[in-house]
């Protein structure tokens, strides 16, 4: 009876048969936001730029020779098989703010840039060859009826690349601490370690810990154990915590948020430290809910 009525309605309205009962999973906006990411930078970015093919080839020729030289050096290093070895108390510096050239390895972001607030910030190298991350936090809510929270500024290093613009990660498995030499203003800053994961559901996985700074003219040498970093994704703390995979870190960032007013963080260098006396694997509780409990509930 149902099929006859459906066929009759389609003939009267001149529609294809059974079009009303057809549904495709790609039409669900909820599923798209849950399981699909267009770009690792976020949903507002376009994957493919509008660029002419010939122009694309010309731009590629400019870097082709340099990329080939870099590839040869990487190949020699691979067959040489002589990686760095570290002893107890060693520190290796990965980022240093000693020239204007180093600023090309960093990106800044703030809510005003995305029309989400009124905060702003800058990253410059001062006359003492130190990086200065400064700006102003404004927690005034934009009157758009959408935002509930605002007031943030941040910087993030460019993801590590190897020859021919391929993605790569740092291998920090021999280190125990993240070491920073900074001069703060008394604020607390979030230190974020980004991961270079393959699948889109893990593109925004981040490990974070709070860096406490002193006000005043003196430098601080801060060492944060990697075991203290906690796991979150898209700003949401995850129930299931696990140690950071130190061979998957591809970027580092700093965030200032929450407290309105000006801020200033001066950075000398960022590196990693080895301390054999630190044996803690992970500082937080790791647990898994038994499957039987989940099934019964």
Steps between C-alpha positions, in 0.01 A plus 500: 500500500788736588677438167184572301440828680863602454494424126172690464641811671814490285298473177274787601792727601725377214786404731737204475387193689610459863688833507330588829650199679856537368761633743875534469740521790692790343194723536516495878668815634531344846695203368723729298605694809555182698698285256624716214766771490587676177836638609733462800490878550121505552176513308540862381798424276483392139698191407578601142607851408377667183834502319585455134675173415784674314555737793505200730776339291704823496478532879606137537809554285625770737532257791568178309882525508511587871260217583716253306809611693309459826385155395860396425612617845215311665593185308865529609391549860276194479774269372756653734281372785662719763223673697563735790556339837421681823629455852346590833472877530525574126276758333433534129354827367241474220374859478699817565389859443827660392409650161211622290535186288378284787160675494421319174475180704214637712135599452283721718127484563243696701124528519482833313666335202201265467233758594446323832609779735719804548835362620823547305866401527838515326822299489822694438873474566632781720841666497632242750432216252211360701148418386221713650145366498279789611152639455174571677228261617148639463214290637227726358246278330416574135130568452436224249291270718731206423814529714492414867872533576765731365834653587798300378835551326750240395807413300589166345805369321472390140473122475825326435574429134760300313598502132227560241271647768429167663364491853731376774513477879760551770636197678521601867490152651844546660389813686305531824430876527405796285740784579424870448689815591245778528433832670134532591263755645337290774237350271440133442541375143397173343774300331351288221671209324337410168512151357551403136241223482374342177122464535274805503337406832839556666614814315412724795643279777711719728690462825499802731647618827494836680818707517517727805710812454643754746465872466819697506824547310648153558512208259342166586630159401186284489511123463166327456497119513333346198311277744307807623342584163133403479306404190216698341344542156349821364527654845308222674673296768473129423387239753750241384850633564824346381868609478606724217660321202829687492582378149185666359544862613513737202435846650492704819287799594419748777158635592399797714131514587239566764636798697440835324782748463842534337756220510863451402707183482867519399649174371867415463487138383290183510660159530492160666687373806614157621465408868555134584372556854154572363337161454132597503323372188170684539374719782128439458271207553473264204200272503269315265139422576440122478293402200263303720403814694440698184290218354285458810439872535 
